[in-house]
Amino acid sequence: MGTGFHWEPFRIDVNEYDEVQLFWKTMNYNEDVKLIKPYKGVHIPFVFDDEILNIKTHIDYLQASRVKYENVFIALCNPPSSK
């Protein structure tokens, strides 16, 4: 979501949530995510992390994700150059 986007809360039932969760856990990265535009030419894999996803507030989620995955993201986006 970009700047100025107005987000409205929504509800899904347990079965819908389980279906979405099962998709994320079992998706074929090469087939199901190939339409997502790569960042700097690098496909960043989706990480299903129960610890992070169980965080209740958005800002806490963002902070915890950054602490846990920032170095991984930086390494993927800035591979060592071969001279």
PyMOL Python script that loads the backbone (N, CA, C, O; Angstrom):
from pymol import cmd

cmd.read_pdbstr("""\
ATOM      1  N   MET A   1       0.836  -1.175   0.000  1.00  0.00           N
ATOM      2  CA  MET A   1       0.000   0.000   0.000  1.00  0.00           C
ATOM      3  C   MET A   1       0.884   1.243   0.000  1.00  0.00           C
ATOM      4  O   MET A   1       1.877   1.310   0.724  1.00  0.00           O
ATOM      5  N   GLY A   2       0.527   2.188  -0.788  1.00  0.00           N
ATOM      6  CA  GLY A   2       1.325   3.399  -0.905  1.00  0.00           C
ATOM      7  C   GLY A   2       0.794   4.534  -0.046  1.00  0.00           C
ATOM      8  O   GLY A   2      -0.241   4.421   0.611  1.00  0.00           O
ATOM      9  N   THR A   3       1.526   5.613  -0.074  1.00  0.00           N
ATOM     10  CA  THR A   3       1.145   6.804   0.668  1.00  0.00           C
ATOM     11  C   THR A   3      -0.241   7.266   0.244  1.00  0.00           C
ATOM     12  O   THR A   3      -0.556   7.297  -0.945  1.00  0.00           O
ATOM     13  N   GLY A   4      -1.061   7.622   1.212  1.00  0.00           N
ATOM     14  CA  GLY A   4      -2.395   8.110   0.916  1.00  0.00           C
ATOM     15  C   GLY A   4      -3.448   7.033   0.804  1.00  0.00           C
ATOM     16  O   GLY A   4      -4.634   7.337   0.674  1.00  0.00           O
ATOM     17  N   PHE A   5      -3.041   5.794   0.851  1.00  0.00           N
ATOM     18  CA  PHE A   5      -4.006   4.700   0.755  1.00  0.00           C
ATOM     19  C   PHE A   5      -4.750   4.584   2.075  1.00  0.00           C
ATOM     20  O   PHE A   5      -4.141   4.606   3.145  1.00  0.00           O
ATOM     21  N   HIS A   6      -6.053   4.461   1.995  1.00  0.00           N
ATOM     22  CA  HIS A   6      -6.872   4.323   3.202  1.00  0.00           C
ATOM     23  C   HIS A   6      -7.228   2.853   3.364  1.00  0.00           C
ATOM     24  O   HIS A   6      -7.940   2.285   2.536  1.00  0.00           O
ATOM     25  N   TRP A   7      -6.737   2.247   4.419  1.00  0.00           N
ATOM     26  CA  TRP A   7      -6.967   0.834   4.668  1.00  0.00           C
ATOM     27  C   TRP A   7      -8.119   0.652   5.634  1.00  0.00           C
ATOM     28  O   TRP A   7      -8.186   1.324   6.663  1.00  0.00           O
ATOM     29  N   GLU A   8      -9.016  -0.244   5.313  1.00  0.00           N
ATOM     30  CA  GLU A   8     -10.136  -0.573   6.179  1.00  0.00           C
ATOM     31  C   GLU A   8      -9.937  -1.982   6.732  1.00  0.00           C
ATOM     32  O   GLU A   8      -9.608  -2.901   5.982  1.00  0.00           O
ATOM     33  N   PRO A   9     -10.133  -2.157   8.030  1.00  0.00           N
ATOM     34  CA  PRO A   9     -10.008  -3.509   8.595  1.00  0.00           C
ATOM     35  C   PRO A   9     -11.043  -4.454   7.981  1.00  0.00           C
ATOM     36  O   PRO A   9     -12.103  -4.017   7.534  1.00  0.00           O
ATOM     37  N   PHE A  10     -10.737  -5.709   7.963  1.00  0.00           N
ATOM     38  CA  PHE A  10     -11.663  -6.707   7.457  1.00  0.00           C
ATOM     39  C   PHE A  10     -11.548  -7.950   8.326  1.00  0.00           C
ATOM     40  O   PHE A  10     -10.617  -8.083   9.120  1.00  0.00           O
ATOM     41  N   ARG A  11     -12.478  -8.832   8.169  1.00  0.00           N
ATOM     42  CA  ARG A  11     -12.469 -10.072   8.941  1.00  0.00           C
ATOM     43  C   ARG A  11     -12.540 -11.257   7.986  1.00  0.00           C
ATOM     44  O   ARG A  11     -13.198 -11.216   6.947  1.00  0.00           O
ATOM     45  N   ILE A  12     -11.834 -12.313   8.381  1.00  0.00           N
ATOM     46  CA  ILE A  12     -11.972 -13.580   7.681  1.00  0.00           C
ATOM     47  C   ILE A  12     -12.205 -14.643   8.748  1.00  0.00           C
ATOM     48  O   ILE A  12     -11.794 -14.490   9.898  1.00  0.00           O
ATOM     49  N   ASP A  13     -12.864 -15.710   8.350  1.00  0.00           N
ATOM     50  CA  ASP A  13     -13.121 -16.752   9.340  1.00  0.00           C
ATOM     51  C   ASP A  13     -11.913 -17.685   9.425  1.00  0.00           C
ATOM     52  O   ASP A  13     -10.971 -17.573   8.640  1.00  0.00           O
ATOM     53  N   VAL A  14     -11.954 -18.589  10.370  1.00  0.00           N
ATOM     54  CA  VAL A  14     -10.825 -19.487  10.627  1.00  0.00           C
ATOM     55  C   VAL A  14     -10.491 -20.321   9.398  1.00  0.00           C
ATOM     56  O   VAL A  14      -9.317 -20.524   9.088  1.00  0.00           O
ATOM     57  N   ASN A  15     -11.510 -20.805   8.698  1.00  0.00           N
ATOM     58  CA  ASN A  15     -11.253 -21.624   7.502  1.00  0.00           C
ATOM     59  C   ASN A  15     -10.550 -20.826   6.411  1.00  0.00           C
ATOM     60  O   ASN A  15      -9.637 -21.333   5.760  1.00  0.00           O
ATOM     61  N   GLU A  16     -10.970 -19.582   6.209  1.00  0.00           N
ATOM     62  CA  GLU A  16     -10.317 -18.723   5.209  1.00  0.00           C
ATOM     63  C   GLU A  16      -8.865 -18.455   5.603  1.00  0.00           C
ATOM     64  O   GLU A  16      -7.968 -18.502   4.760  1.00  0.00           O
ATOM     65  N   TYR A  17      -8.641 -18.176   6.880  1.00  0.00           N
ATOM     66  CA  TYR A  17      -7.280 -17.918   7.352  1.00  0.00           C
ATOM     67  C   TYR A  17      -6.403 -19.156   7.146  1.00  0.00           C
ATOM     68  O   TYR A  17      -5.274 -19.050   6.669  1.00  0.00           O
ATOM     69  N   ASP A  18      -6.927 -20.323   7.507  1.00  0.00           N
ATOM     70  CA  ASP A  18      -6.160 -21.559   7.339  1.00  0.00           C
ATOM     71  C   ASP A  18      -5.822 -21.803   5.873  1.00  0.00           C
ATOM     72  O   ASP A  18      -4.733 -22.285   5.559  1.00  0.00           O
ATOM     73  N   GLU A  19      -6.750 -21.473   4.973  1.00  0.00           N
ATOM     74  CA  GLU A  19      -6.513 -21.651   3.547  1.00  0.00           C
ATOM     75  C   GLU A  19      -5.395 -20.729   3.051  1.00  0.00           C
ATOM     76  O   GLU A  19      -4.522 -21.157   2.295  1.00  0.00           O
ATOM     77  N   VAL A  20      -5.425 -19.477   3.476  1.00  0.00           N
ATOM     78  CA  VAL A  20      -4.378 -18.533   3.093  1.00  0.00           C
ATOM     79  C   VAL A  20      -3.033 -18.975   3.665  1.00  0.00           C
ATOM     80  O   VAL A  20      -2.019 -18.950   2.968  1.00  0.00           O
ATOM     81  N   GLN A  21      -3.028 -19.370   4.913  1.00  0.00           N
ATOM     82  CA  GLN A  21      -1.795 -19.806   5.560  1.00  0.00           C
ATOM     83  C   GLN A  21      -1.216 -21.038   4.865  1.00  0.00           C
ATOM     84  O   GLN A  21      -0.005 -21.123   4.658  1.00  0.00           O
ATOM     85  N   LEU A  22      -2.066 -21.979   4.508  1.00  0.00           N
ATOM     86  CA  LEU A  22      -1.606 -23.175   3.800  1.00  0.00           C
ATOM     87  C   LEU A  22      -0.997 -22.807   2.450  1.00  0.00           C
ATOM     88  O   LEU A  22       0.023 -23.372   2.057  1.00  0.00           O
ATOM     89  N   PHE A  23      -1.611 -21.867   1.739  1.00  0.00           N
ATOM     90  CA  PHE A  23      -1.047 -21.438   0.455  1.00  0.00           C
ATOM     91  C   PHE A  23       0.361 -20.882   0.642  1.00  0.00           C
ATOM     92  O   PHE A  23       1.283 -21.275  -0.073  1.00  0.00           O
ATOM     93  N   TRP A  24       0.534 -19.963   1.607  1.00  0.00           N
ATOM     94  CA  TRP A  24       1.852 -19.349   1.812  1.00  0.00           C
ATOM     95  C   TRP A  24       2.902 -20.375   2.208  1.00  0.00           C
ATOM     96  O   TRP A  24       4.063 -20.268   1.812  1.00  0.00           O
ATOM     97  N   LYS A  25       2.494 -21.366   2.988  1.00  0.00           N
ATOM     98  CA  LYS A  25       3.453 -22.372   3.442  1.00  0.00           C
ATOM     99  C   LYS A  25       3.812 -23.380   2.364  1.00  0.00           C
ATOM    100  O   LYS A  25       4.895 -23.964   2.409  1.00  0.00           O
ATOM    101  N   THR A  26       2.933 -23.596   1.399  1.00  0.00           N
ATOM    102  CA  THR A  26       3.157 -24.669   0.420  1.00  0.00           C
ATOM    103  C   THR A  26       3.327 -24.176  -1.010  1.00  0.00           C
ATOM    104  O   THR A  26       3.462 -24.985  -1.928  1.00  0.00           O
ATOM    105  N   MET A  27       3.324 -22.864  -1.214  1.00  0.00           N
ATOM    106  CA  MET A  27       3.393 -22.368  -2.583  1.00  0.00           C
ATOM    107  C   MET A  27       4.716 -22.742  -3.247  1.00  0.00           C
ATOM    108  O   MET A  27       5.744 -22.902  -2.590  1.00  0.00           O
ATOM    109  N   ASN A  28       4.654 -22.871  -4.538  1.00  0.00           N
ATOM    110  CA  ASN A  28       5.837 -23.125  -5.344  1.00  0.00           C
ATOM    111  C   ASN A  28       6.406 -21.760  -5.698  1.00  0.00           C
ATOM    112  O   ASN A  28       5.839 -21.040  -6.520  1.00  0.00           O
ATOM    113  N   TYR A  29       7.516 -21.408  -5.084  1.00  0.00           N
ATOM    114  CA  TYR A  29       8.072 -20.074  -5.267  1.00  0.00           C
ATOM    115  C   TYR A  29       8.282 -19.736  -6.738  1.00  0.00           C
ATOM    116  O   TYR A  29       7.954 -18.631  -7.168  1.00  0.00           O
ATOM    117  N   ASN A  30       8.821 -20.666  -7.510  1.00  0.00           N
ATOM    118  CA  ASN A  30       9.122 -20.380  -8.920  1.00  0.00           C
ATOM    119  C   ASN A  30       7.867 -20.171  -9.754  1.00  0.00           C
ATOM    120  O   ASN A  30       7.896 -19.414 -10.725  1.00  0.00           O
ATOM    121  N   GLU A  31       6.777 -20.819  -9.400  1.00  0.00           N
ATOM    122  CA  GLU A  31       5.545 -20.697 -10.175  1.00  0.00           C
ATOM    123  C   GLU A  31       4.606 -19.635  -9.620  1.00  0.00           C
ATOM    124  O   GLU A  31       4.078 -18.820 -10.376  1.00  0.00           O
ATOM    125  N   ASP A  32       4.393 -19.637  -8.308  1.00  0.00           N
ATOM    126  CA  ASP A  32       3.369 -18.792  -7.709  1.00  0.00           C
ATOM    127  C   ASP A  32       3.795 -17.347  -7.499  1.00  0.00           C
ATOM    128  O   ASP A  32       2.943 -16.471  -7.354  1.00  0.00           O
ATOM    129  N   VAL A  33       5.086 -17.084  -7.480  1.00  0.00           N
ATOM    130  CA  VAL A  33       5.556 -15.735  -7.174  1.00  0.00           C
ATOM    131  C   VAL A  33       6.253 -15.091  -8.363  1.00  0.00           C
ATOM    132  O   VAL A  33       6.780 -13.986  -8.240  1.00  0.00           O
ATOM    133  N   LYS A  34       6.266 -15.753  -9.500  1.00  0.00           N
ATOM    134  CA  LYS A  34       7.034 -15.237 -10.619  1.00  0.00           C
ATOM    135  C   LYS A  34       6.497 -13.917 -11.172  1.00  0.00           C
ATOM    136  O   LYS A  34       7.209 -13.227 -11.901  1.00  0.00           O
ATOM    137  N   LEU A  35       5.264 -13.555 -10.842  1.00  0.00           N
ATOM    138  CA  LEU A  35       4.717 -12.300 -11.334  1.00  0.00           C
ATOM    139  C   LEU A  35       5.133 -11.099 -10.485  1.00  0.00           C
ATOM    140  O   LEU A  35       4.932  -9.955 -10.893  1.00  0.00           O
ATOM    141  N   ILE A  36       5.703 -11.346  -9.320  1.00  0.00           N
ATOM    142  CA  ILE A  36       6.149 -10.250  -8.463  1.00  0.00           C
ATOM    143  C   ILE A  36       7.441  -9.674  -9.047  1.00  0.00           C
ATOM    144  O   ILE A  36       8.384 -10.414  -9.329  1.00  0.00           O
ATOM    145  N   LYS A  37       7.479  -8.375  -9.222  1.00  0.00           N
ATOM    146  CA  LYS A  37       8.648  -7.720  -9.807  1.00  0.00           C
ATOM    147  C   LYS A  37       9.840  -7.843  -8.864  1.00  0.00           C
ATOM    148  O   LYS A  37       9.727  -7.536  -7.677  1.00  0.00           O
ATOM    149  N   PRO A  38      10.969  -8.285  -9.379  1.00  0.00           N
ATOM    150  CA  PRO A  38      12.146  -8.406  -8.516  1.00  0.00           C
ATOM    151  C   PRO A  38      12.664  -7.041  -8.064  1.00  0.00           C
ATOM    152  O   PRO A  38      12.505  -6.045  -8.768  1.00  0.00           O
ATOM    153  N   TYR A  39      13.271  -7.006  -6.909  1.00  0.00           N
ATOM    154  CA  TYR A  39      13.874  -5.790  -6.377  1.00  0.00           C
ATOM    155  C   TYR A  39      15.328  -5.774  -6.802  1.00  0.00           C
ATOM    156  O   TYR A  39      16.084  -6.680  -6.451  1.00  0.00           O
ATOM    157  N   LYS A  40      15.736  -4.750  -7.558  1.00  0.00           N
ATOM    158  CA  LYS A  40      17.105  -4.648  -8.080  1.00  0.00           C
ATOM    159  C   LYS A  40      17.499  -5.927  -8.822  1.00  0.00           C
ATOM    160  O   LYS A  40      18.653  -6.353  -8.770  1.00  0.00           O
ATOM    161  N   GLY A  41      16.529  -6.535  -9.514  1.00  0.00           N
ATOM    162  CA  GLY A  41      16.819  -7.746 -10.272  1.00  0.00           C
ATOM    163  C   GLY A  41      16.922  -9.002  -9.427  1.00  0.00           C
ATOM    164  O   GLY A  41      17.253 -10.069  -9.944  1.00  0.00           O
ATOM    165  N   VAL A  42      16.644  -8.893  -8.132  1.00  0.00           N
ATOM    166  CA  VAL A  42      16.775 -10.034  -7.229  1.00  0.00           C
ATOM    167  C   VAL A  42      15.397 -10.408  -6.702  1.00  0.00           C
ATOM    168  O   VAL A  42      14.676  -9.553  -6.188  1.00  0.00           O
ATOM    169  N   HIS A  43      15.031 -11.662  -6.822  1.00  0.00           N
ATOM    170  CA  HIS A  43      13.783 -12.129  -6.225  1.00  0.00           C
ATOM    171  C   HIS A  43      14.022 -12.371  -4.741  1.00  0.00           C
ATOM    172  O   HIS A  43      14.862 -13.187  -4.360  1.00  0.00           O
ATOM    173  N   ILE A  44      13.278 -11.658  -3.914  1.00  0.00           N
ATOM    174  CA  ILE A  44      13.386 -11.823  -2.472  1.00  0.00           C
ATOM    175  C   ILE A  44      12.383 -12.892  -2.059  1.00  0.00           C
ATOM    176  O   ILE A  44      11.181 -12.707  -2.253  1.00  0.00           O
ATOM    177  N   PRO A  45      12.837 -13.986  -1.503  1.00  0.00           N
ATOM    178  CA  PRO A  45      11.900 -15.053  -1.146  1.00  0.00           C
ATOM    179  C   PRO A  45      10.989 -14.642   0.005  1.00  0.00           C
ATOM    180  O   PRO A  45      11.385 -13.891   0.896  1.00  0.00           O
ATOM    181  N   PHE A  46       9.769 -15.150  -0.034  1.00  0.00           N
ATOM    182  CA  PHE A  46       8.834 -14.922   1.054  1.00  0.00           C
ATOM    183  C   PHE A  46       9.250 -15.803   2.221  1.00  0.00           C
ATOM    184  O   PHE A  46       9.553 -16.982   2.036  1.00  0.00           O
ATOM    185  N   VAL A  47       9.266 -15.244   3.401  1.00  0.00           N
ATOM    186  CA  VAL A  47       9.622 -15.995   4.596  1.00  0.00           C
ATOM    187  C   VAL A  47       8.373 -16.142   5.446  1.00  0.00           C
ATOM    188  O   VAL A  47       7.772 -15.147   5.850  1.00  0.00           O
ATOM    189  N   PHE A  48       7.985 -17.368   5.716  1.00  0.00           N
ATOM    190  CA  PHE A  48       6.844 -17.601   6.596  1.00  0.00           C
ATOM    191  C   PHE A  48       7.411 -17.825   7.988  1.00  0.00           C
ATOM    192  O   PHE A  48       7.952 -18.889   8.288  1.00  0.00           O
ATOM    193  N   ASP A  49       7.283 -16.832   8.818  1.00  0.00           N
ATOM    194  CA  ASP A  49       7.904 -16.833  10.144  1.00  0.00           C
ATOM    195  C   ASP A  49       6.812 -16.652  11.203  1.00  0.00           C
ATOM    196  O   ASP A  49       6.325 -15.542  11.418  1.00  0.00           O
ATOM    197  N   ASP A  50       6.437 -17.737  11.852  1.00  0.00           N
ATOM    198  CA  ASP A  50       5.358 -17.679  12.841  1.00  0.00           C
ATOM    199  C   ASP A  50       5.651 -16.678  13.951  1.00  0.00           C
ATOM    200  O   ASP A  50       4.746 -15.995  14.430  1.00  0.00           O
ATOM    201  N   GLU A  51       6.909 -16.589  14.357  1.00  0.00           N
ATOM    202  CA  GLU A  51       7.268 -15.646  15.421  1.00  0.00           C
ATOM    203  C   GLU A  51       6.939 -14.205  15.012  1.00  0.00           C
ATOM    204  O   GLU A  51       6.341 -13.456  15.785  1.00  0.00           O
ATOM    205  N   ILE A  52       7.327 -13.831  13.811  1.00  0.00           N
ATOM    206  CA  ILE A  52       7.081 -12.475  13.326  1.00  0.00           C
ATOM    207  C   ILE A  52       5.594 -12.272  13.021  1.00  0.00           C
ATOM    208  O   ILE A  52       5.026 -11.235  13.364  1.00  0.00           O
ATOM    209  N   LEU A  53       4.969 -13.253  12.382  1.00  0.00           N
ATOM    210  CA  LEU A  53       3.576 -13.095  11.983  1.00  0.00           C
ATOM    211  C   LEU A  53       2.605 -13.061  13.159  1.00  0.00           C
ATOM    212  O   LEU A  53       1.468 -12.616  13.004  1.00  0.00           O
ATOM    213  N   ASN A  54       3.027 -13.517  14.311  1.00  0.00           N
ATOM    214  CA  ASN A  54       2.159 -13.483  15.495  1.00  0.00           C
ATOM    215  C   ASN A  54       2.209 -12.159  16.241  1.00  0.00           C
ATOM    216  O   ASN A  54       1.524 -11.996  17.251  1.00  0.00           O
ATOM    217  N   ILE A  55       2.997 -11.221  15.769  1.00  0.00           N
ATOM    218  CA  ILE A  55       3.072  -9.903  16.399  1.00  0.00           C
ATOM    219  C   ILE A  55       1.794  -9.141  16.063  1.00  0.00           C
ATOM    220  O   ILE A  55       1.359  -9.112  14.912  1.00  0.00           O
ATOM    221  N   LYS A  56       1.206  -8.532  17.069  1.00  0.00           N
ATOM    222  CA  LYS A  56      -0.132  -7.941  16.920  1.00  0.00           C
ATOM    223  C   LYS A  56      -0.152  -6.543  16.314  1.00  0.00           C
ATOM    224  O   LYS A  56      -1.097  -6.211  15.598  1.00  0.00           O
ATOM    225  N   THR A  57       0.850  -5.715  16.573  1.00  0.00           N
ATOM    226  CA  THR A  57       0.803  -4.347  16.048  1.00  0.00           C
ATOM    227  C   THR A  57       1.739  -4.209  14.859  1.00  0.00           C
ATOM    228  O   THR A  57       2.802  -4.828  14.806  1.00  0.00           O
ATOM    229  N   HIS A  58       1.325  -3.388  13.912  1.00  0.00           N
ATOM    230  CA  HIS A  58       2.075  -3.245  12.658  1.00  0.00           C
ATOM    231  C   HIS A  58       3.484  -2.704  12.894  1.00  0.00           C
ATOM    232  O   HIS A  58       4.440  -3.207  12.303  1.00  0.00           O
ATOM    233  N   ILE A  59       3.628  -1.699  13.736  1.00  0.00           N
ATOM    234  CA  ILE A  59       4.956  -1.120  13.955  1.00  0.00           C
ATOM    235  C   ILE A  59       5.883  -2.118  14.638  1.00  0.00           C
ATOM    236  O   ILE A  59       7.070  -2.178  14.317  1.00  0.00           O
ATOM    237  N   ASP A  60       5.359  -2.895  15.570  1.00  0.00           N
ATOM    238  CA  ASP A  60       6.179  -3.926  16.214  1.00  0.00           C
ATOM    239  C   ASP A  60       6.579  -5.001  15.218  1.00  0.00           C
ATOM    240  O   ASP A  60       7.698  -5.512  15.262  1.00  0.00           O
ATOM    241  N   TYR A  61       5.659  -5.343  14.316  1.00  0.00           N
ATOM    242  CA  TYR A  61       5.947  -6.316  13.258  1.00  0.00           C
ATOM    243  C   TYR A  61       7.075  -5.813  12.362  1.00  0.00           C
ATOM    244  O   TYR A  61       8.016  -6.546  12.060  1.00  0.00           O
ATOM    245  N   LEU A  62       6.969  -4.555  11.940  1.00  0.00           N
ATOM    246  CA  LEU A  62       8.003  -3.979  11.072  1.00  0.00           C
ATOM    247  C   LEU A  62       9.359  -3.953  11.763  1.00  0.00           C
ATOM    248  O   LEU A  62      10.376  -4.299  11.161  1.00  0.00           O
ATOM    249  N   GLN A  63       9.371  -3.543  13.020  1.00  0.00           N
ATOM    250  CA  GLN A  63      10.638  -3.468  13.753  1.00  0.00           C
ATOM    251  C   GLN A  63      11.263  -4.848  13.937  1.00  0.00           C
ATOM    252  O   GLN A  63      12.464  -5.015  13.730  1.00  0.00           O
ATOM    253  N   ALA A  64      10.467  -5.824  14.319  1.00  0.00           N
ATOM    254  CA  ALA A  64      10.990  -7.175  14.525  1.00  0.00           C
ATOM    255  C   ALA A  64      11.484  -7.782  13.216  1.00  0.00           C
ATOM    256  O   ALA A  64      12.516  -8.453  13.191  1.00  0.00           O
ATOM    257  N   SER A  65      10.751  -7.548  12.128  1.00  0.00           N
ATOM    258  CA  SER A  65      11.175  -8.052  10.819  1.00  0.00           C
ATOM    259  C   SER A  65      12.511  -7.451  10.413  1.00  0.00           C
ATOM    260  O   SER A  65      13.395  -8.145   9.913  1.00  0.00           O
ATOM    261  N   ARG A  66      12.642  -6.162  10.634  1.00  0.00           N
ATOM    262  CA  ARG A  66      13.890  -5.502  10.262  1.00  0.00           C
ATOM    263  C   ARG A  66      15.066  -6.058  11.065  1.00  0.00           C
ATOM    264  O   ARG A  66      16.116  -6.369  10.503  1.00  0.00           O
ATOM    265  N   VAL A  67      14.883  -6.179  12.372  1.00  0.00           N
ATOM    266  CA  VAL A  67      15.962  -6.693  13.219  1.00  0.00           C
ATOM    267  C   VAL A  67      16.363  -8.097  12.770  1.00  0.00           C
ATOM    268  O   VAL A  67      17.549  -8.416  12.685  1.00  0.00           O
ATOM    269  N   LYS A  68      15.366  -8.930  12.484  1.00  0.00           N
ATOM    270  CA  LYS A  68      15.650 -10.334  12.175  1.00  0.00           C
ATOM    271  C   LYS A  68      16.166 -10.550  10.749  1.00  0.00           C
ATOM    272  O   LYS A  68      17.008 -11.420  10.527  1.00  0.00           O
ATOM    273  N   TYR A  69      15.666  -9.762   9.773  1.00  0.00           N
ATOM    274  CA  TYR A  69      15.960 -10.062   8.369  1.00  0.00           C
ATOM    275  C   TYR A  69      16.731  -8.996   7.604  1.00  0.00           C
ATOM    276  O   TYR A  69      17.023  -9.194   6.424  1.00  0.00           O
ATOM    277  N   GLU A  70      17.065  -7.894   8.220  1.00  0.00           N
ATOM    278  CA  GLU A  70      17.737  -6.815   7.489  1.00  0.00           C
ATOM    279  C   GLU A  70      19.026  -7.290   6.823  1.00  0.00           C
ATOM    280  O   GLU A  70      19.255  -6.988   5.652  1.00  0.00           O
ATOM    281  N   ASN A  71      19.865  -8.020   7.537  1.00  0.00           N
ATOM    282  CA  ASN A  71      21.139  -8.451   6.955  1.00  0.00           C
ATOM    283  C   ASN A  71      20.944  -9.436   5.809  1.00  0.00           C
ATOM    284  O   ASN A  71      21.718  -9.434   4.852  1.00  0.00           O
ATOM    285  N   VAL A  72      19.929 -10.268   5.899  1.00  0.00           N
ATOM    286  CA  VAL A  72      19.618 -11.205   4.811  1.00  0.00           C
ATOM    287  C   VAL A  72      19.211 -10.430   3.565  1.00  0.00           C
ATOM    288  O   VAL A  72      19.683 -10.720   2.466  1.00  0.00           O
ATOM    289  N   PHE A  73      18.333  -9.444   3.737  1.00  0.00           N
ATOM    290  CA  PHE A  73      17.856  -8.634   2.624  1.00  0.00           C
ATOM    291  C   PHE A  73      19.017  -7.880   1.972  1.00  0.00           C
ATOM    292  O   PHE A  73      19.137  -7.860   0.747  1.00  0.00           O
ATOM    293  N   ILE A  74      19.863  -7.267   2.787  1.00  0.00           N
ATOM    294  CA  ILE A  74      21.008  -6.514   2.269  1.00  0.00           C
ATOM    295  C   ILE A  74      21.925  -7.436   1.472  1.00  0.00           C
ATOM    296  O   ILE A  74      22.389  -7.075   0.391  1.00  0.00           O
ATOM    297  N   ALA A  75      22.185  -8.627   2.011  1.00  0.00           N
ATOM    298  CA  ALA A  75      23.064  -9.579   1.314  1.00  0.00           C
ATOM    299  C   ALA A  75      22.470 -10.015  -0.018  1.00  0.00           C
ATOM    300  O   ALA A  75      23.196 -10.144  -1.004  1.00  0.00           O
ATOM    301  N   LEU A  76      21.155 -10.246  -0.059  1.00  0.00           N
ATOM    302  CA  LEU A  76      20.519 -10.660  -1.312  1.00  0.00           C
ATOM    303  C   LEU A  76      20.563  -9.558  -2.357  1.00  0.00           C
ATOM    304  O   LEU A  76      20.744  -9.829  -3.544  1.00  0.00           O
ATOM    305  N   CYS A  77      20.398  -8.316  -1.920  1.00  0.00           N
ATOM    306  CA  CYS A  77      20.325  -7.195  -2.851  1.00  0.00           C
ATOM    307  C   CYS A  77      21.683  -6.634  -3.245  1.00  0.00           C
ATOM    308  O   CYS A  77      21.789  -5.876  -4.210  1.00  0.00           O
ATOM    309  N   ASN A  78      22.692  -6.994  -2.522  1.00  0.00           N
ATOM    310  CA  ASN A  78      24.050  -6.503  -2.799  1.00  0.00           C
ATOM    311  C   ASN A  78      25.044  -7.657  -2.816  1.00  0.00           C
ATOM    312  O   ASN A  78      25.932  -7.718  -1.966  1.00  0.00           O
ATOM    313  N   PRO A  79      24.907  -8.562  -3.762  1.00  0.00           N
ATOM    314  CA  PRO A  79      25.828  -9.704  -3.800  1.00  0.00           C
ATOM    315  C   PRO A  79      27.261  -9.207  -4.038  1.00  0.00           C
ATOM    316  O   PRO A  79      27.465  -8.178  -4.682  1.00  0.00           O
ATOM    317  N   PRO A  80      28.241  -9.936  -3.521  1.00  0.00           N
ATOM    318  CA  PRO A  80      29.625  -9.536  -3.735  1.00  0.00           C
ATOM    319  C   PRO A  80      29.943  -9.510  -5.229  1.00  0.00           C
ATOM    320  O   PRO A  80      29.556 -10.414  -5.969  1.00  0.00           O
ATOM    321  N   SER A  81      30.632  -8.493  -5.655  1.00  0.00           N
ATOM    322  CA  SER A  81      30.970  -8.387  -7.071  1.00  0.00           C
ATOM    323  C   SER A  81      32.231  -9.195  -7.359  1.00  0.00           C
ATOM    324  O   SER A  81      33.173  -9.228  -6.567  1.00  0.00           O
ATOM    325  N   SER A  82      32.212  -9.833  -8.497  1.00  0.00           N
ATOM    326  CA  SER A  82      33.406 -10.599  -8.915  1.00  0.00           C
ATOM    327  C   SER A  82      34.252  -9.696  -9.799  1.00  0.00           C
ATOM    328  O   SER A  82      33.776  -9.161 -10.800  1.00  0.00           O
ATOM    329  N   LYS A  83      35.501  -9.537  -9.418  1.00  0.00           N
ATOM    330  CA  LYS A  83      36.385  -8.627 -10.165  1.00  0.00           C
ATOM    331  C   LYS A  83      37.275  -9.369 -11.113  1.00  0.00           C
ATOM    332  O   LYS A  83      38.077  -8.755 -11.816  1.00  0.00           O
TER     333      LYS A  83
END
""", "prot")
cmd.dss("prot")
cmd.show_as("cartoon", "prot")
cmd.util.cbc("prot")
cmd.orient("prot")
